[in-house]
Amino acid sequence: MQSEEDQAFDFLLNKETVVRTLNDRNGIDSDNAMSLALKHRDFSTADILLDKGCDINTDSTIGMPFLIEAMKSNDAEMIDF
């Protein structure tokens, strides 16, 4: 059985109006859904976002793509993702 949080997440990701905004940046750090998932190393959420069309080439907080940042810091888990 899914938690209420998981049910809400699934509900929102099945709404076209939500999916169209996945790559929009909001907040103080100009985060989008993918950058938040990767920043918190929530790879299962990042996988779901990819399936919904979210851009994997999003920038990290320091302004470079997460893959480049992962390579520079030798972050194997992020590189594998």
Residue pairs with C-beta under 8 A, 6 or more apart in sequence:
2 10
9 45
9 48
12 18
13 19
13 48
13 52
19 52
19 53
22 32
22 33
22 34
22 49
22 52
22 53
22 54
22 55
23 32
23 33
23 34
23 54
23 55
23 58
24 32
25 31
25 32
25 35
26 32
29 35
29 61
31 39
31 61
32 54
32 55
32 58
33 49
33 54
34 46
34 49
34 50
34 54
34 55
34 56
34 58
35 58
35 59
35 60
35 61
35 66
37 43
37 45
37 46
37 49
38 46
38 58
38 60
38 66
38 78
38 81
39 60
39 61
41 77
41 78
43 77
43 81
46 54
46 81
50 56
56 66
56 67
57 65
57 67
58 65
58 66
59 65
59 66
60 66
60 69
62 69
64 72
66 78
67 78
67 79
69 75
69 78
70 78
70 79
71 79
